[in-house]
């Protein structure tokens, strides 16, 4: 055999050995992670870290931010098994019961799936080109994540991944819990880079301590918290959480049990349901459907029995639907009053024990109050306030007559009148943010 032939065979054998070695390496090495999700170009402005806000209510409907995030993962990594909602009677506290948690299934023990899981987590926690740490997690509103016996908390970001000792090791899925802002798509990921402003405080009024005088408080949608005072000065007397404002809950106030003290509730437009409580806890005493999407809630004692019940003003047809119960969807009174764009109010304008309705019309800063529940005619028409004011009504001086007021978001100032007429304010103070 010639030396050239021997040399050629050695080269071929060597190349074959290299090829086999490469093939073996490709068969055993982890598959490279798929490219991270497509990311828009953002400016330097970014959302803050999500504070911890654990599950408090039962509303197992998938929120849009979680649906959008799941779809983003599916479009990047292929369709995976996932779950957003959980029955409220299953297990303990879980944001799944509010539709703002996602279990996205990656198998830690599958090399390719583990690589994809690592990819998405690295993408969420990477520092962006502006130096913002954990940028995509903040822009999406991630509150915490659990994977392979470890947890990352947005409310404790400096500690990074920490040991997780829960009963489920989360080796077959990543758990993502979102803030309400993230769940509702009120973050910069969804807004095109602009950090959306927090919703403004909403004024409420009631007799919180059964002293005969109504005072003003606020419902803060950004954290679903009520700040109530027994006087129109000083700090809040009572602070508690009820409802989930960022999802669009609208506050209502009334004496639901005829004990002389007003308590709170919310109307949830997403399911046209009222949630009313007789105390200051997160548990609802009454849950029932009434109204439709787009309706605006009111509360009052429509039949002078001492119990406040609810109703809605429907802007689409300028019609009121008032009910005398807290367990029914049937309206006891249906009548027209007001116009589209009006803001509804209710109160006892003539001290006869019956609450009736009215509207504040921002377009001309005028109030139209009626003493009946069957007529479109206004008993009082007068100007007071300014465009942008949010109306509030109560008995500010314990004379048995509810009168008007407003909170002006531009300066966080409350302006109250002791008569239902135009003129200078009788009480003025700053409250809320």
C-alpha positions as CSV (number, residue, x, y, z in Angstrom):
1,X,0.0,0.0,0.0
2,X,1.4,3.4,-1.0
3,X,2.0,6.0,1.7
4,X,-0.4,8.4,-0.1
5,X,-3.2,5.8,0.1
6,X,-2.6,5.2,3.8
7,X,-2.5,8.9,4.5
8,X,-5.8,9.4,2.6
9,X,-7.4,6.6,4.7
10,X,-6.2,8.1,7.9
11,X,-7.7,11.5,6.9
12,X,-11.0,10.0,6.0
13,X,-11.1,8.0,9.3
14,X,-10.2,11.1,11.2
15,X,-13.0,13.2,9.6
16,X,-15.4,10.3,10.3
17,X,-14.4,10.3,13.9
18,X,-14.9,14.0,14.2
19,X,-18.4,13.8,12.5
20,X,-19.4,11.0,14.9
21,X,-18.2,13.0,17.9
22,X,-20.1,16.1,16.7
23,X,-23.3,14.1,16.2
24,X,-23.0,12.6,19.7
25,X,-22.5,16.1,21.2
26,X,-25.6,17.4,19.4
27,X,-27.6,14.4,20.6
28,X,-26.8,15.0,24.3
29,X,-26.3,18.8,24.7
30,X,-29.3,21.0,25.7
31,X,-31.0,22.5,22.7
32,X,-30.3,26.3,22.5
33,X,-33.1,28.5,23.8
34,X,-35.5,30.0,21.3
35,X,-35.0,33.7,20.7
36,X,-36.7,35.8,23.4
37,X,-40.2,37.2,22.7
38,X,-40.3,40.0,20.2
39,X,-39.8,43.2,22.2
40,X,-40.8,46.8,21.2
41,X,-38.3,49.6,21.4
42,X,-39.0,51.4,24.7
43,X,-37.7,54.7,26.0
44,X,-36.1,55.1,29.5
45,X,-39.4,55.7,31.3
46,X,-40.5,52.5,33.0
47,X,-43.1,51.1,35.5
48,X,-42.2,50.7,39.2
49,X,-41.8,47.3,40.8
50,X,-45.2,45.7,41.6
51,X,-46.0,45.7,45.3
52,X,-47.4,42.5,46.8
53,X,-51.2,42.4,46.5
54,X,-52.4,39.0,47.2
55,X,-55.8,37.5,46.3
56,X,-58.7,38.9,48.3
57,X,-61.8,38.3,46.2
58,X,-63.4,35.6,44.1
59,X,-63.4,36.6,40.4
60,X,-62.1,33.6,38.4
61,X,-62.2,35.3,35.0
62,X,-59.0,35.5,32.9
63,X,-57.8,39.1,32.9
64,X,-56.6,40.5,29.6
65,X,-52.9,41.0,30.7
66,X,-52.6,37.3,31.5
67,X,-54.3,36.3,28.3
68,X,-52.0,38.6,26.3
69,X,-48.8,37.3,28.1
70,X,-49.8,33.7,27.5
71,X,-50.4,34.4,23.9
72,X,-47.0,36.1,23.6
73,X,-45.3,33.0,25.1
74,X,-47.2,30.7,22.8
75,X,-46.2,32.7,19.7
76,X,-42.6,32.6,20.8
77,X,-42.1,29.0,22.2
78,X,-45.0,27.2,20.6
79,X,-48.3,26.2,22.2
80,X,-48.0,24.9,25.7
81,X,-50.4,23.7,28.3
82,X,-51.4,26.6,30.6
83,X,-53.9,27.7,33.1
84,X,-55.1,31.2,34.4
85,X,-58.2,30.7,36.5
86,X,-59.0,28.4,39.4
87,X,-62.2,27.7,41.2
88,X,-62.5,29.8,44.4
89,X,-63.2,26.7,46.5
90,X,-60.0,25.0,45.5
91,X,-57.0,25.3,47.8
92,X,-55.9,28.4,49.6
93,X,-55.0,32.0,48.6
94,X,-54.2,32.2,45.0
95,X,-54.2,35.0,42.3
96,X,-55.7,32.3,40.0
97,X,-59.0,32.9,41.8
98,X,-58.8,36.5,40.5
99,X,-57.7,35.6,37.0
100,X,-54.4,37.3,37.4
101,X,-52.0,34.3,37.6
102,X,-50.6,32.1,34.8
103,X,-49.2,28.5,35.1
104,X,-47.2,28.0,31.9
105,X,-46.0,24.5,31.5
106,X,-42.3,23.9,30.9
107,X,-40.8,20.6,32.1
108,X,-37.6,21.3,34.0
109,X,-36.3,17.7,33.3
110,X,-36.7,18.2,29.5
111,X,-33.5,19.8,28.3
112,X,-35.2,21.7,25.5
113,X,-38.1,23.0,27.6
114,X,-35.7,23.9,30.4
115,X,-33.7,26.0,28.0
116,X,-36.9,27.8,26.8
117,X,-37.9,28.4,30.4
118,X,-34.5,29.9,31.2
119,X,-34.8,32.0,28.1
120,X,-38.1,33.6,29.1
121,X,-37.0,34.2,32.7
122,X,-33.8,35.8,31.6
123,X,-35.7,38.0,29.2
124,X,-38.0,39.1,31.9
125,X,-35.3,39.9,34.4
126,X,-32.6,41.4,32.0
127,X,-31.4,45.0,32.4
128,X,-32.5,47.0,29.4
129,X,-30.4,49.4,27.3
130,X,-31.4,52.3,29.6
131,X,-30.1,50.6,32.7
132,X,-33.5,49.6,34.0
133,X,-33.2,46.3,35.9
134,X,-35.8,43.6,35.5
135,X,-37.2,45.7,32.7
136,X,-39.7,43.4,31.0
137,X,-41.0,42.0,34.3
138,X,-41.8,45.6,35.4
139,X,-43.3,46.6,32.0
140,X,-45.6,43.6,32.1
141,X,-46.5,44.0,35.8
142,X,-45.1,40.7,37.1
143,X,-45.6,40.5,40.8
144,X,-43.7,37.2,41.5
145,X,-42.6,34.0,39.6
146,X,-42.0,30.5,40.9
147,X,-39.9,27.9,39.1
148,X,-37.9,24.8,40.2
149,X,-38.2,25.4,44.0
150,X,-37.3,29.1,43.7
151,X,-39.3,32.3,43.7
152,X,-38.5,35.8,42.4
153,X,-40.4,38.7,44.0
154,X,-40.9,42.1,42.4
155,X,-41.5,43.5,45.9
156,X,-38.0,42.1,47.0
157,X,-36.0,42.3,43.7
158,X,-32.6,42.9,45.2
159,X,-32.5,39.4,46.7
160,X,-33.0,37.8,43.3
161,X,-34.2,34.2,43.2
162,X,-34.9,32.9,46.7
163,X,-35.6,29.4,48.0
164,X,-39.3,28.4,47.7
165,X,-40.6,25.9,50.2
166,X,-44.2,25.4,48.9
167,X,-45.6,22.0,48.6
168,X,-45.5,22.2,44.7
169,X,-41.8,22.4,43.5
170,X,-42.9,24.0,40.2
171,X,-40.8,21.8,38.1
172,X,-43.5,21.2,35.5
173,X,-44.6,24.8,35.1
174,X,-43.6,28.4,35.8
175,X,-46.1,30.3,38.0
176,X,-46.5,34.0,37.1
177,X,-48.6,36.3,39.4
178,X,-49.4,39.8,38.1
179,X,-50.3,43.0,39.7
180,X,-53.7,44.4,39.0
181,X,-52.1,47.0,36.7
182,X,-50.5,44.2,34.7
183,X,-53.6,42.0,34.8
184,X,-55.6,44.9,33.4
185,X,-53.0,45.9,30.7
186,X,-52.4,49.2,32.4
187,X,-48.6,49.0,32.1
188,X,-46.1,50.3,29.6
189,X,-45.8,47.0,27.7
190,X,-49.3,47.5,26.5
191,X,-49.4,51.3,26.3
192,X,-46.6,51.6,23.8
193,X,-43.9,52.7,26.3
194,X,-45.8,55.4,28.2
195,X,-46.2,54.5,31.9
196,X,-50.0,54.9,32.4
197,X,-51.0,57.2,35.3
198,X,-52.6,55.6,38.3
199,X,-56.4,56.1,38.5
200,X,-57.5,59.1,40.5
201,X,-59.1,58.7,43.9
202,X,-62.9,58.5,43.8
203,X,-64.8,60.5,46.4
204,X,-67.5,58.8,48.5
205,X,-69.6,59.9,51.4
206,X,-71.5,58.3,54.2
207,X,-72.4,58.3,57.9
208,X,-69.6,55.9,59.0
209,X,-70.2,56.2,62.8
210,X,-74.0,56.7,63.0
211,X,-73.8,60.3,64.3
212,X,-76.2,61.7,61.7
213,X,-73.5,63.6,59.8
214,X,-72.2,62.4,56.5
215,X,-68.4,62.9,55.9
216,X,-66.2,62.4,52.8
217,X,-63.8,59.6,52.1
218,X,-62.1,58.3,49.0
219,X,-61.8,55.0,47.2
220,X,-58.3,54.5,45.8
221,X,-58.5,52.3,42.7
222,X,-54.7,51.8,42.5
223,X,-54.7,49.7,45.6
224,X,-58.5,48.9,46.1
225,X,-58.3,50.7,49.4
226,X,-60.9,52.9,51.2
227,X,-59.8,55.9,53.3
228,X,-62.8,57.0,55.4
229,X,-63.0,59.8,58.0
230,X,-65.6,60.6,60.7
231,X,-64.9,64.3,60.3
232,X,-64.0,66.5,57.3
233,X,-60.5,67.1,58.7
234,X,-57.5,65.1,59.8
235,X,-56.3,61.7,58.8
236,X,-58.4,58.7,57.8
237,X,-60.3,57.1,60.6
238,X,-60.7,53.8,58.8
239,X,-58.5,52.3,56.1
240,X,-59.3,48.9,54.6
241,X,-59.3,47.1,51.3
242,X,-62.5,46.0,49.5
243,X,-63.0,45.4,45.8
244,X,-60.4,45.5,43.1
245,X,-60.5,49.0,41.6
246,X,-57.9,48.7,38.9
247,X,-60.2,46.3,37.1
248,X,-62.9,49.0,36.9
249,X,-64.8,48.6,40.1
250,X,-67.0,51.6,40.9
251,X,-67.7,52.4,44.5
252,X,-71.1,52.7,46.1
253,X,-72.1,53.4,49.7
254,X,-75.2,52.7,51.8
255,X,-76.7,51.4,55.0
256,X,-77.4,47.8,53.7
257,X,-78.6,46.4,57.0
258,X,-80.5,49.3,58.6
259,X,-78.1,49.7,61.6
260,X,-77.6,53.4,61.1
261,X,-74.0,53.2,59.8
262,X,-73.1,53.3,56.1
263,X,-70.8,50.8,54.7
264,X,-69.3,50.2,51.2
265,X,-69.6,48.2,48.1
266,X,-68.6,48.1,44.5
267,X,-70.3,47.6,41.1
268,X,-68.2,45.6,38.8
269,X,-68.9,46.5,35.1
270,X,-67.1,43.4,33.8
271,X,-69.8,41.2,35.1
272,X,-72.6,43.7,36.0
273,X,-72.4,42.5,39.6
274,X,-72.7,44.4,42.9
275,X,-70.5,43.4,45.9
276,X,-71.7,45.0,49.2
277,X,-70.3,44.6,52.6
278,X,-71.7,45.3,56.1
279,X,-68.3,46.0,57.6
280,X,-64.7,46.8,56.7
281,X,-63.6,43.3,55.6
282,X,-62.8,41.9,52.2
283,X,-65.8,39.6,52.4
284,X,-69.0,40.6,50.6
285,X,-72.3,40.4,52.5
286,X,-74.3,40.5,49.3
287,X,-73.4,39.6,45.8
288,X,-75.9,39.9,43.0
289,X,-76.3,40.9,39.4
290,X,-78.1,44.1,38.4
291,X,-77.5,46.3,35.4
292,X,-75.3,46.0,32.3
293,X,-71.9,47.0,31.0
294,X,-71.7,50.8,30.8
295,X,-74.2,51.4,33.6
296,X,-73.2,53.7,36.5
297,X,-74.3,52.7,40.0
298,X,-76.1,54.6,42.7
299,X,-77.5,53.6,46.1
300,X,-80.3,55.0,48.3
301,X,-83.4,54.2,50.4
302,X,-86.0,54.3,47.6
303,X,-89.0,53.2,49.8
304,X,-88.2,54.7,53.2
305,X,-87.7,51.4,55.0
306,X,-84.3,52.2,56.4
307,X,-82.4,49.9,54.1
308,X,-80.3,51.4,51.3
309,X,-80.5,49.4,48.1
310,X,-78.9,50.0,44.7
311,X,-79.7,51.1,41.2
312,X,-78.0,52.1,37.9
313,X,-78.1,55.0,35.5
314,X,-77.8,53.8,31.9
315,X,-76.2,56.6,29.8
316,X,-77.1,54.9,26.5
317,X,-80.8,55.6,27.1
318,X,-80.7,58.1,30.0
319,X,-82.7,55.7,32.1
320,X,-82.6,54.7,35.8
321,X,-83.2,51.2,37.1
322,X,-83.6,51.1,40.8
323,X,-84.2,48.0,43.0
324,X,-85.6,47.6,46.5
325,X,-83.6,44.5,47.3
326,X,-80.1,43.2,47.5
327,X,-80.7,39.8,46.0
328,X,-82.5,40.5,42.8
329,X,-81.9,41.7,39.3
330,X,-85.4,43.1,38.9
331,X,-85.9,46.9,38.9
332,X,-88.6,48.3,41.2
333,X,-88.5,51.7,39.4
334,X,-87.6,52.4,35.8
335,X,-87.8,56.0,34.5
336,X,-85.9,58.5,32.4
337,X,-83.9,61.5,33.8
338,X,-80.7,63.1,32.5
339,X,-78.7,62.7,29.4
340,X,-75.6,60.9,28.1
341,X,-72.5,62.2,29.8
342,X,-74.3,63.1,33.0
343,X,-72.9,61.8,36.3
344,X,-75.6,60.2,38.6
345,X,-76.2,61.0,42.3
346,X,-78.8,60.0,44.8
347,X,-80.0,61.6,48.0
348,X,-82.9,62.8,50.2
349,X,-83.3,66.3,48.8
350,X,-86.4,67.2,50.8
351,X,-86.1,65.3,54.1
352,X,-89.1,63.0,53.5
353,X,-87.2,59.8,54.2
354,X,-87.1,58.8,50.5
355,X,-83.9,59.0,48.5
356,X,-84.3,60.1,44.9
357,X,-81.9,60.8,42.1
358,X,-80.2,63.5,40.2
359,X,-77.4,64.2,37.8
360,X,-74.4,66.6,37.6
361,X,-73.9,67.7,34.0
362,X,-70.2,68.4,33.4
363,X,-70.8,70.1,30.1
364,X,-72.5,73.1,31.8
365,X,-71.5,72.4,35.5
366,X,-75.2,72.2,36.4
367,X,-77.2,69.9,38.8
368,X,-80.6,68.5,38.0
369,X,-82.2,66.9,41.1
370,X,-85.6,65.3,41.2
371,X,-87.9,64.5,44.2
372,X,-89.5,61.5,42.5
373,X,-88.8,58.1,41.0
374,X,-91.3,58.3,38.2
375,X,-90.6,61.6,36.4
376,X,-88.1,63.2,34.2
377,X,-88.8,66.7,35.6
378,X,-86.1,68.2,37.9
379,X,-87.2,69.7,41.2
380,X,-83.9,71.7,41.5
381,X,-81.7,73.1,38.7
382,X,-78.7,75.1,39.6
383,X,-75.1,75.7,38.6
384,X,-72.2,74.7,40.9
385,X,-68.8,73.4,40.3
386,X,-66.6,73.1,37.2
387,X,-66.0,70.7,34.4
388,X,-63.9,67.8,35.6
389,X,-65.4,67.9,39.1
390,X,-66.5,64.5,40.5
391,X,-69.9,64.9,42.4
392,X,-70.5,63.8,45.9
393,X,-73.7,64.0,48.0
394,X,-74.4,63.9,51.7
395,X,-76.0,65.5,54.8
396,X,-73.1,67.6,55.8
397,X,-74.9,69.5,58.7
398,X,-77.3,66.9,60.2
399,X,-80.5,68.7,59.0
400,X,-81.9,65.6,57.3
401,X,-81.4,67.1,53.8
402,X,-78.8,65.7,51.5
403,X,-76.9,68.4,49.6
404,X,-74.3,68.6,46.9
405,X,-70.5,68.7,46.7
406,X,-67.7,67.8,44.5
407,X,-64.1,66.7,44.5
408,X,-61.8,68.5,42.1
409,X,-59.0,66.1,40.9
410,X,-56.8,68.9,39.6
411,X,-56.2,70.1,43.2
412,X,-57.5,67.2,45.3
413,X,-60.0,69.7,47.0
414,X,-63.5,68.9,48.2
415,X,-66.1,71.6,48.0
416,X,-69.4,71.1,49.9
417,X,-72.7,73.1,50.0
418,X,-75.3,72.9,52.8
419,X,-78.1,73.9,50.4
420,X,-79.1,72.6,47.0
421,X,-78.4,75.9,45.2
422,X,-75.6,77.8,43.6
423,X,-73.3,80.0,45.6
424,X,-70.1,79.9,47.6
425,X,-69.1,76.7,49.3
426,X,-69.7,76.1,53.0
427,X,-67.0,73.5,53.6
428,X,-63.7,73.2,51.7
429,X,-60.7,70.9,52.4
430,X,-58.0,68.9,50.6
431,X,-58.3,65.1,50.8
432,X,-56.9,62.2,48.7
433,X,-54.4,62.0,45.9
